[in-house]
Amino acid sequence: MKHARLLRIKYKIMVICITVIILPVLVMTISSYYSSERLLAQNYTNLLTDLAKQTNIRIDEFLKEIEKITLLASNGLSDNLSATHEGSFPIQDFLRDGDEQNEIAAYNILMNYIMMKDRVFSIYLYNLNGGQDLFVSPNQPIDPDFKVANELWFKKFMHDNDRTITLTTRIDEQLENKILAVSHARKIHDVASGELLGVIVVSIDIKFIEIVNRNLQEGLRSRFMIVDENDKIVYNVDDRLIGTLFRDNVRPPESMNVVVTSPLSQQKWTTYLYMPLDELTADGKILGHNLVTLAIVMVLFAAILSIFLSHVITTPIKKLLRNIALVEKGQFEQVEHIRSRDEIGHLSVRFNKMSYELKRMVERMQQEEIEKAKAEMRALHDQIKPHFLYNTLGSVKWIASMQQADKIVEMTDALISMLRYATRSDGTLVTIREEIDNIANYVRIQNVRYYDCIHMKYEIEDRLLDYHMPKMILQPIVENAIFHGLAELEEDGIITIRIHAQDSNIVIEIRDNGIGMDQYTMQNLMEEKSGAGTGTNGIGLHNVQRRIQLHFGNSYGIQVASQIGEGTIFTMLLPAITKTM
């Protein structure tokens, strides 16, 4: 039959490579989006920077005004706003002499100045010359019980040599409603004597910044703030944040926002204005949503395509690997045919042919091994002439009995029992009880030779005595223990046979207290094919191992452990068989 044309794997790889074109398209889309986003962010950065600078100019003007008032009050401020030599110091005149005329003059001139500045100022004139204080506030009620001398800042100001001090945003305790304000204080000295007459404090409601920011959009107003040199918030729409650390509360992450900063010239303050990147424009959101949608669609497409390609390419390979694993386990009949018209399918056809030939070869080898084992057993049986030996040994036993040779009688009786056991043809399996009885007869014969120096100990669970095992597999091991372990021992030898259950198996341990063996001797012992190294043709350990594995598989068999001077342990693993196979 003519083979179908192969669809080579390289063509499938070409299909995968074509799909990779999607990747550069995705990269270009993302790059375009982020480039547009960066350009938009740069434009907004420039816009916010200009807004911040313009706002700073207005704030600086207000701060200059409060400083200008204190300066004019200290150096002289007349009712016509011109300084003269005589009658040109109404503020100082009030501090020296607080009569009604001087008070009215000082009050009117300060109120006129306040009225020209959006009525956001409050002026406090504290008299240190023993006279009364003067408070000018157009919109806020004054708290007459407030004592500035108790304020920490005032005490420190009086103690220092500084002539002016600027107080950052704080609660104005002089006003009854306790508003937040920025204040500037200046000491007023007599122009003639230099005597300290008083202190003038100009307080400006922090809400003046809202007047400055009235041209900003509502969203930008909430994202405008002023921070001092100590990173404390001077102004924020949320009054609760004023006075807290900027970095711990509202500092916007620059990775997610357009942030601009601009320093003020009048104070060591910095204005912050920011806008979240995701609020720049509605177009940016639409572009981002479209990109996410496109990415999801492409990911789903790539996932479906990869699953399909993975299935097409790897399924035959997985089937081939499964077939290989089945062949490794010897399960040739479960190998399935792979229907794939490519190199893998062609390889599968070749593999199936190879596994079929391998199966035939394994079956042939197994049959040959079985036949060989049967031939060895038949040869063993044929080596013994049962009827002739029974008659001869019976005569020997009768003569020995007549001559009262008890040892010969015992030895002959044990040998007859062994011969009957060995020549039985009722199957290859016997009970553990029968195998132990055969070992007892064998040791009786050997004790005649070794003058009763061999002692047997049995540690066997009673319920295991009726389990079945291959015939004549313990005798070669006991024989090895006697010839290789106990023969050269100067004291009595002890052979212990211990049989116990282990899961669904039976473990037989044959332990002796002989001279032991080295690794080389143990290896030769397991590989020799003669009768336990005795020079006779018997059933050696190699044949015992092979018989067990032919019956039950390679997971069963014999293991040997020995050290010179510490005896030898043979461990035999057999399946638990409750009836004859």
C-alpha positions as CSV (number, residue, x, y, z in Angstrom):
1,M,0.0,0.0,0.0
2,K,1.3,3.4,-1.0
3,H,2.1,5.6,2.1
4,A,0.2,8.9,2.5
5,R,2.1,12.1,1.9
6,L,3.8,13.2,5.2
7,L,2.8,16.6,6.7
8,R,6.2,17.6,8.1
9,I,6.5,19.2,11.5
10,K,8.4,22.1,10.0
11,Y,5.2,23.3,8.3
12,K,3.4,23.3,11.7
13,I,6.3,25.3,13.1
14,M,5.9,27.8,10.2
15,V,2.2,28.2,11.1
16,I,3.3,29.0,14.7
17,C,5.9,31.5,13.4
18,I,3.2,33.3,11.4
19,T,1.1,33.8,14.5
20,V,4.1,35.5,16.1
21,I,3.3,38.5,13.8
22,I,0.7,39.3,16.4
23,L,3.4,40.2,18.8
24,P,4.9,43.1,16.9
25,V,1.4,44.4,16.3
26,L,0.7,44.3,20.0
27,V,4.1,46.0,20.7
28,M,3.3,48.8,18.2
29,T,-0.1,49.4,19.6
30,I,1.2,49.6,23.2
31,S,4.1,51.8,22.1
32,S,1.7,54.2,20.3
33,Y,-0.5,54.4,23.3
34,Y,2.3,55.1,25.8
35,S,3.9,57.7,23.4
36,S,0.5,59.5,23.2
37,E,0.1,59.3,26.9
38,R,3.6,60.7,27.5
39,L,3.0,63.6,25.1
40,L,-0.3,64.3,26.8
41,A,1.3,64.2,30.2
42,Q,4.1,66.6,29.0
43,N,1.5,69.1,27.8
44,Y,-0.4,68.9,31.0
45,T,2.9,69.2,32.9
46,N,3.6,72.5,31.2
47,L,0.1,73.7,31.7
48,L,0.1,72.9,35.4
49,T,3.5,74.5,35.8
50,D,2.2,77.8,34.4
51,L,-0.8,77.6,36.6
52,A,1.4,76.9,39.7
53,K,3.7,79.9,38.9
54,Q,0.7,82.3,38.4
55,T,-0.8,81.1,41.7
56,N,2.5,81.6,43.4
57,I,2.7,85.1,42.2
58,R,-0.6,85.9,43.8
59,I,0.2,84.2,47.0
60,D,3.6,86.0,47.2
61,E,1.7,89.3,46.8
62,F,-0.5,88.6,49.8
63,L,2.5,87.6,51.9
64,K,4.3,90.7,50.9
65,E,1.3,92.8,51.9
66,I,1.2,91.4,55.5
67,E,5.0,92.1,55.7
68,K,4.6,95.6,54.3
69,I,1.9,96.5,56.9
70,T,4.2,95.5,59.8
71,L,7.1,97.3,58.2
72,L,5.2,100.6,57.7
73,A,3.7,100.3,61.2
74,S,7.2,99.9,62.7
75,N,8.8,102.8,60.7
76,G,5.9,105.2,60.6
77,L,2.5,105.2,58.9
78,S,0.6,108.5,58.6
79,D,-3.0,109.1,57.7
80,N,-2.0,110.3,54.3
81,L,0.5,107.4,53.8
82,S,3.5,109.8,53.9
83,A,6.1,109.9,56.6
84,T,7.0,113.3,58.2
85,H,8.9,114.4,61.2
86,E,6.1,115.5,63.3
87,G,2.8,113.7,63.9
88,S,3.7,111.0,61.4
89,F,3.8,108.0,63.7
90,P,0.2,107.2,64.7
91,I,1.0,103.6,65.6
92,Q,3.9,104.5,67.8
93,D,1.9,107.4,69.2
94,F,-0.8,105.0,70.2
95,L,1.6,102.6,71.9
96,R,3.2,105.5,73.8
97,D,-0.1,107.1,74.7
98,G,-3.3,105.1,74.2
99,D,-5.8,108.0,74.5
100,E,-9.0,107.9,72.4
101,Q,-7.6,110.2,69.7
102,N,-4.5,108.1,69.1
103,E,-6.5,104.9,69.2
104,I,-9.0,106.2,66.6
105,A,-6.2,107.4,64.3
106,A,-4.3,104.0,64.6
107,Y,-7.6,102.0,64.1
108,N,-8.7,104.0,61.1
109,I,-5.4,103.9,59.2
110,L,-5.1,100.1,59.7
111,M,-8.8,99.5,58.8
112,N,-8.4,101.5,55.6
113,Y,-5.5,99.3,54.5
114,I,-7.4,96.1,55.3
115,M,-10.4,97.3,53.3
116,M,-8.2,97.6,50.2
117,K,-7.0,94.0,50.5
118,D,-10.2,91.9,50.2
119,R,-10.9,92.1,53.9
120,V,-9.0,88.9,54.7
121,F,-6.5,90.5,57.1
122,S,-6.7,90.8,60.8
123,I,-4.2,93.1,62.7
124,Y,-3.3,92.8,66.4
125,L,-1.3,95.5,68.1
126,Y,0.1,94.3,71.4
127,N,1.2,97.2,73.7
128,L,4.3,96.4,75.7
129,N,4.4,100.0,77.2
130,G,1.6,99.4,79.8
131,G,-1.2,100.6,77.5
132,Q,-4.1,98.8,76.0
133,D,-4.0,96.5,72.9
134,L,-5.6,97.3,69.6
135,F,-7.4,94.7,67.4
136,V,-8.6,95.3,63.9
137,S,-10.6,92.5,62.2
138,P,-13.4,93.4,59.7
139,N,-15.1,90.0,59.5
140,Q,-14.2,88.1,62.6
141,P,-15.2,88.7,66.3
142,I,-12.2,89.2,68.6
143,D,-11.7,87.0,71.8
144,P,-10.9,89.6,74.5
145,D,-9.8,86.9,77.0
146,F,-6.9,85.7,74.8
147,K,-3.5,86.5,76.3
148,V,-0.8,86.5,73.7
149,A,1.9,86.6,76.5
150,N,1.0,83.0,77.3
151,E,1.8,81.8,73.7
152,L,5.0,79.8,73.3
153,W,5.8,81.5,70.0
154,F,5.4,85.0,71.6
155,K,7.7,84.1,74.5
156,K,10.3,82.8,72.2
157,F,10.0,85.9,69.9
158,M,10.4,88.2,72.9
159,H,13.5,86.3,74.0
160,D,15.2,86.3,70.6
161,N,16.8,89.2,68.9
162,D,14.9,88.7,65.7
163,R,12.8,91.7,64.7
164,T,10.3,89.7,62.6
165,I,8.8,86.2,62.6
166,T,6.5,84.4,60.2
167,L,4.2,81.8,61.7
168,T,3.0,79.1,59.4
169,T,-0.6,77.9,59.2
170,R,-2.0,77.6,62.7
171,I,-5.2,78.3,64.6
172,D,-5.6,82.1,65.2
173,E,-6.5,82.0,68.9
174,Q,-7.2,85.8,69.0
175,L,-10.4,85.2,67.0
176,E,-13.4,83.6,68.6
177,N,-14.1,81.2,65.7
178,K,-10.4,80.0,65.8
179,I,-9.8,80.1,62.0
180,L,-6.6,78.8,60.4
181,A,-4.3,81.7,59.5
182,V,-0.8,82.6,58.4
183,S,0.7,85.4,60.6
184,H,3.6,87.8,60.4
185,A,4.9,89.5,63.6
186,R,7.2,92.5,63.9
187,K,8.6,94.3,67.0
188,I,7.9,98.1,67.0
189,H,10.7,100.2,68.5
190,D,10.5,103.9,69.3
191,V,12.2,105.7,66.4
192,A,13.7,108.2,68.8
193,S,14.8,106.2,71.8
194,G,14.8,102.7,70.3
195,E,12.6,101.5,73.1
196,L,10.5,98.4,72.4
197,L,6.9,99.7,72.4
198,G,5.0,96.7,71.2
199,V,4.4,93.9,68.7
200,I,2.2,94.1,65.6
201,V,0.9,90.8,64.2
202,V,-0.8,90.7,60.8
203,S,-2.9,87.5,60.4
204,I,-4.3,86.4,57.0
205,D,-7.0,83.8,56.8
206,I,-5.6,80.7,55.0
207,K,-8.8,80.8,52.9
208,F,-7.2,83.6,50.9
209,I,-5.6,80.9,48.8
210,E,-9.1,80.0,47.7
211,I,-9.4,83.5,46.4
212,V,-6.1,83.1,44.6
213,N,-7.3,79.7,43.1
214,R,-10.8,80.8,42.1
215,N,-9.7,80.6,38.4
216,L,-8.6,76.9,38.8
217,Q,-11.0,74.1,37.9
218,E,-12.8,72.5,40.9
219,G,-10.8,69.3,40.5
220,L,-7.4,71.1,40.5
221,R,-8.3,73.1,43.6
222,S,-8.6,69.8,45.6
223,R,-5.1,68.8,44.3
224,F,-3.4,72.1,45.2
225,M,-1.4,72.2,48.4
226,I,1.5,74.2,50.0
227,V,4.3,72.5,51.9
228,D,6.9,74.2,54.1
229,E,10.6,73.4,54.4
230,N,9.9,70.8,57.1
231,D,7.6,68.9,54.7
232,K,4.5,70.0,56.7
233,I,1.3,70.9,54.9
234,V,0.7,74.6,55.1
235,Y,-2.5,74.6,53.0
236,N,-4.9,71.9,51.7
237,V,-8.6,72.0,50.9
238,D,-9.0,69.5,53.7
239,D,-8.3,71.5,56.9
240,R,-7.6,68.2,58.8
241,L,-4.4,67.7,56.8
242,I,-2.9,71.1,57.6
243,G,0.1,70.7,59.9
244,T,0.6,67.0,59.1
245,L,3.5,65.6,57.2
246,F,3.1,65.8,53.4
247,R,5.0,62.5,52.7
248,D,2.8,60.5,55.2
249,N,-0.6,61.7,54.0
250,V,-1.2,63.1,50.5
251,R,2.0,63.0,48.6
252,P,0.9,61.8,45.2
253,P,3.0,59.0,43.6
254,E,4.7,60.5,40.5
255,S,4.4,57.2,38.7
256,M,0.6,57.6,38.7
257,N,0.2,61.4,38.5
258,V,1.4,64.5,36.7
259,V,3.1,66.4,39.5
260,V,4.5,69.9,39.3
261,T,6.2,71.9,42.1
262,S,7.0,75.6,42.3
263,P,8.8,77.4,45.2
264,L,7.5,80.6,46.6
265,S,9.8,83.6,46.8
266,Q,8.5,85.1,50.1
267,Q,8.7,82.0,52.2
268,K,10.5,78.6,52.1
269,W,7.3,77.0,50.9
270,T,6.6,74.9,47.8
271,T,3.4,74.6,46.0
272,Y,2.3,71.2,44.7
273,L,-0.2,70.7,41.9
274,Y,-1.0,67.3,40.4
275,M,-3.4,65.5,38.2
276,P,-3.9,61.7,38.0
277,L,-2.8,60.2,34.7
278,D,-6.0,58.3,34.3
279,E,-8.0,61.6,34.4
280,L,-6.0,63.5,31.8
281,T,-8.6,63.1,29.0
282,A,-11.5,61.0,28.1
283,D,-9.7,60.0,24.9
284,G,-6.9,58.5,27.0
285,K,-9.4,56.4,28.9
286,I,-11.1,55.3,25.6
287,L,-7.7,54.4,24.2
288,G,-6.8,52.5,27.3
289,H,-10.1,50.5,27.2
290,N,-9.6,49.7,23.6
291,L,-6.1,48.5,24.2
292,V,-7.2,46.3,27.1
293,T,-10.0,44.9,24.9
294,L,-7.6,44.3,22.1
295,A,-5.1,42.7,24.4
296,I,-7.7,40.4,25.9
297,V,-8.9,39.3,22.5
298,M,-5.3,38.7,21.3
299,V,-4.5,36.7,24.5
300,L,-7.6,34.6,24.0
301,F,-6.8,34.0,20.4
302,A,-3.2,33.1,21.3
303,A,-4.4,30.8,24.1
304,I,-6.8,29.0,21.8
305,L,-4.2,28.7,19.1
306,S,-1.5,27.4,21.4
307,I,-3.9,24.8,22.9
308,F,-4.8,23.7,19.4
309,L,-1.2,23.5,18.2
310,S,-0.2,21.8,21.5
311,H,-2.9,19.2,21.0
312,V,-2.0,18.7,17.3
313,I,1.8,18.4,17.9
314,T,2.1,16.8,21.4
315,T,-0.8,14.3,21.3
316,P,1.0,11.9,19.0
317,I,4.2,12.3,21.0
318,K,2.4,11.5,24.2
319,K,0.9,8.4,22.7
320,L,4.3,7.3,21.5
321,L,5.8,7.9,24.9
322,R,2.9,5.9,26.5
323,N,3.5,3.1,24.0
324,I,7.2,3.1,25.0
325,A,6.3,2.9,28.7
326,L,3.9,-0.1,27.9
327,V,6.7,-1.9,26.1
328,E,9.1,-1.2,29.0
329,K,6.5,-3.0,31.3
330,G,6.1,-5.8,28.8
331,Q,2.5,-4.9,28.0
332,F,2.8,-5.3,24.3
333,E,-0.8,-6.1,23.7
334,Q,-1.9,-2.6,24.9
335,V,0.2,-0.7,22.4
336,E,-2.1,1.5,20.2
337,H,-1.6,2.7,16.7
338,I,-1.0,6.4,16.2
339,R,-2.9,7.9,13.3
340,S,-0.7,10.9,12.4
341,R,0.6,11.6,8.9
342,D,3.9,13.2,9.8
343,E,7.3,12.1,11.1
344,I,5.8,11.1,14.4
345,G,3.2,8.8,12.8
346,H,6.0,7.3,10.6
347,L,8.1,6.8,13.8
348,S,5.1,5.2,15.5
349,V,4.7,2.6,12.7
350,R,8.4,1.7,13.0
351,F,8.1,1.5,16.7
352,N,5.1,-0.8,16.6
353,K,6.9,-3.1,14.3
354,M,9.9,-3.1,16.6
355,S,7.7,-3.8,19.7
356,Y,6.0,-6.6,17.9
357,E,9.3,-8.2,17.1
358,L,10.5,-7.6,20.6
359,K,7.3,-9.2,22.0
360,R,7.9,-12.3,19.9
361,M,11.5,-12.4,21.0
362,V,10.6,-12.0,24.7
363,E,7.9,-14.7,24.4
364,R,10.4,-17.0,22.8
365,M,13.0,-16.4,25.4
366,Q,10.5,-16.9,28.2
367,Q,9.3,-20.2,26.7
368,E,12.9,-21.3,26.3
369,E,13.6,-20.4,30.0
370,I,10.5,-22.3,31.1
371,E,11.5,-25.3,29.0
372,K,15.0,-25.1,30.2
373,A,13.9,-25.0,33.9
374,K,11.6,-28.0,33.2
375,A,14.5,-29.8,31.6
376,E,16.7,-29.1,34.6
377,M,14.1,-30.5,36.9
378,R,13.5,-33.5,34.7
379,A,17.3,-34.0,34.6
380,L,17.4,-33.8,38.4
381,H,14.7,-36.3,38.7
382,D,16.3,-38.6,36.1
383,Q,19.6,-38.5,37.9
384,I,17.9,-40.3,40.8
385,K,16.6,-43.8,40.2
386,P,13.8,-43.7,42.8
387,H,12.8,-47.4,43.0
388,F,16.4,-48.7,43.0
389,L,17.5,-46.2,45.6
390,Y,14.5,-46.8,47.8
391,N,15.2,-50.6,47.8
392,T,18.9,-50.2,48.3
393,L,18.5,-47.6,51.1
394,G,15.8,-49.9,52.7
395,S,18.3,-52.7,52.7
396,V,21.0,-50.5,54.2
397,K,18.6,-49.3,56.9
398,W,17.6,-53.0,57.7
399,I,21.2,-54.1,58.0
400,A,22.1,-51.1,60.2
401,S,19.2,-51.8,62.4
402,M,20.3,-55.4,62.8
403,Q,23.7,-54.2,63.7
404,Q,22.3,-51.5,66.0
405,A,24.0,-48.7,64.1
406,D,21.5,-46.0,65.1
407,K,23.2,-43.1,63.4
408,I,23.1,-45.0,60.1
409,V,19.5,-45.8,60.6
410,E,18.7,-42.1,61.3
411,M,20.7,-40.9,58.4
412,T,19.2,-43.4,56.0
413,D,15.7,-42.6,57.1
414,A,16.3,-38.9,56.6
415,L,17.7,-39.5,53.1
416,I,14.8,-41.7,52.1
417,S,12.4,-38.8,53.2
418,M,14.4,-36.3,51.2
419,L,14.4,-38.5,48.1
420,R,10.7,-39.0,48.2
421,Y,10.2,-35.2,48.6
422,A,12.6,-34.4,45.7
423,T,11.0,-37.0,43.3
424,R,7.4,-35.9,43.9
425,S,5.7,-34.9,40.7
426,D,2.5,-33.3,42.1
427,G,3.4,-29.7,41.0
428,T,6.2,-27.2,41.5
429,L,4.7,-25.6,44.7
430,V,4.7,-27.2,48.2
431,T,3.7,-25.9,51.6
432,I,6.1,-24.1,53.8
433,R,5.6,-26.9,56.3
434,E,6.8,-29.5,53.8
435,E,9.8,-27.5,52.8
436,I,10.8,-27.0,56.5
437,D,10.4,-30.8,57.1
438,N,12.8,-31.4,54.2
439,I,15.3,-28.9,55.7
440,A,15.0,-30.8,59.0
441,N,15.9,-34.1,57.3
442,Y,18.8,-32.5,55.5
443,V,20.2,-31.1,58.7
444,R,19.8,-34.5,60.4
445,I,22.1,-36.0,57.7
446,Q,24.6,-33.1,58.0
447,N,24.7,-33.5,61.8
448,V,25.9,-37.1,61.4
449,R,28.8,-35.7,59.5
450,Y,29.5,-32.7,61.8
451,Y,28.9,-34.5,65.1
452,D,25.6,-32.7,66.0
453,C,27.3,-29.3,65.9
454,I,24.6,-27.7,63.8
455,H,21.6,-26.4,65.6
456,M,18.4,-25.1,63.9
457,K,16.1,-22.5,65.2
458,Y,12.7,-21.7,63.7
459,E,10.8,-18.5,64.1
460,I,7.7,-19.0,62.0
461,E,4.1,-17.7,62.3
462,D,1.9,-20.8,62.5
463,R,-0.6,-19.4,60.0
464,L,2.1,-19.2,57.4
465,L,3.0,-22.9,57.5
466,D,0.2,-23.8,55.0
467,Y,1.2,-21.1,52.5
468,H,2.8,-22.4,49.3
469,M,6.3,-21.8,47.9
470,P,8.5,-23.3,45.2
471,K,9.9,-26.7,46.1
472,M,13.6,-27.2,47.2
473,I,14.6,-23.6,47.3
474,L,15.6,-23.5,51.0
475,Q,17.9,-26.5,51.0
476,P,20.6,-24.9,48.8
477,I,20.7,-21.9,51.1
478,V,21.0,-24.0,54.2
479,E,23.7,-26.0,52.4
480,N,25.6,-22.9,51.6
481,A,25.3,-21.7,55.3
482,I,26.8,-25.0,56.4
483,F,29.6,-25.4,53.9
484,H,30.7,-21.7,53.6
485,G,29.8,-20.4,57.1
486,L,29.8,-23.2,59.7
487,A,32.2,-25.8,58.4
488,E,35.3,-23.9,59.6
489,L,33.7,-22.7,62.8
490,E,35.3,-24.1,65.9
491,E,32.2,-23.9,68.0
492,D,28.6,-25.0,67.5
493,G,26.8,-23.4,64.5
494,I,23.3,-21.9,64.7
495,I,21.1,-21.5,61.7
496,T,17.9,-19.5,62.3
497,I,15.0,-19.6,59.8
498,R,12.5,-16.7,60.4
499,I,9.4,-16.5,58.3
500,H,6.9,-13.6,58.5
501,A,4.4,-11.8,56.4
502,Q,5.0,-8.4,54.9
503,D,2.0,-6.7,53.2
504,S,1.0,-9.2,50.5
505,N,4.3,-11.0,50.5
506,I,6.2,-13.5,52.7
507,V,9.8,-12.8,53.8
508,I,12.1,-15.7,54.7
509,E,15.3,-15.0,56.5
510,I,18.0,-17.6,56.9
511,R,20.7,-16.4,59.3
512,D,23.9,-18.2,60.5
513,N,26.6,-17.3,63.0
514,G,29.4,-18.5,60.7
515,I,32.6,-16.9,59.5
516,G,30.8,-14.7,57.0
517,M,31.8,-13.7,53.5
518,D,33.4,-10.8,51.7
519,Q,31.7,-9.0,48.8
520,Y,33.6,-10.9,46.1
521,T,32.6,-14.3,47.5
522,M,28.9,-13.3,47.8
523,Q,28.9,-12.1,44.2
524,N,30.5,-15.4,42.9
525,L,28.1,-17.4,45.1
526,M,25.0,-15.8,43.5
527,E,26.5,-16.1,40.0
528,E,27.8,-19.7,40.2
529,K,25.7,-22.4,38.4
530,S,27.0,-25.4,40.3
531,G,25.7,-26.8,43.5
532,A,26.6,-24.2,46.1
533,G,30.3,-24.5,45.4
534,T,30.5,-28.0,46.7
535,G,31.8,-29.4,43.5
536,T,28.7,-31.5,43.0
537,N,25.9,-31.0,40.5
538,G,23.1,-29.7,42.5
539,I,20.7,-26.8,42.6
540,G,22.8,-23.7,43.3
541,L,21.8,-20.3,44.5
542,H,21.9,-19.0,40.9
543,N,19.3,-21.6,39.9
544,V,17.1,-20.8,42.9
545,Q,17.1,-17.1,42.1
546,R,16.2,-17.9,38.5
547,R,13.4,-20.2,39.4
548,I,11.8,-17.7,41.8
549,Q,12.0,-14.9,39.2
550,L,10.6,-17.2,36.4
551,H,7.7,-18.0,38.7
552,F,6.9,-14.6,40.2
553,G,8.9,-11.9,38.3
554,N,12.0,-9.9,38.9
555,S,10.7,-8.1,42.0
556,Y,11.1,-11.3,44.0
557,G,14.2,-13.3,44.8
558,I,17.1,-13.6,47.1
559,Q,19.4,-10.9,48.7
560,V,22.6,-11.6,50.7
561,A,24.1,-9.6,53.5
562,S,27.4,-10.7,55.2
563,Q,30.5,-9.4,56.9
564,I,33.6,-11.3,57.8
565,G,33.3,-12.7,61.3
566,E,29.7,-11.7,61.7
567,G,27.8,-14.4,59.8
568,T,25.5,-14.3,56.8
569,I,21.9,-13.4,56.2
570,F,19.9,-14.6,53.2
571,T,16.6,-12.8,52.7
572,M,14.1,-14.3,50.3
573,L,11.0,-12.4,49.2
574,L,8.0,-14.5,47.9
575,P,4.4,-13.7,47.2
576,A,1.9,-15.0,49.7
577,I,0.2,-17.9,48.0
578,T,-2.6,-19.7,49.9
579,K,-3.2,-22.5,47.4
580,T,-1.3,-24.5,44.9
581,M,-0.9,-22.9,41.5
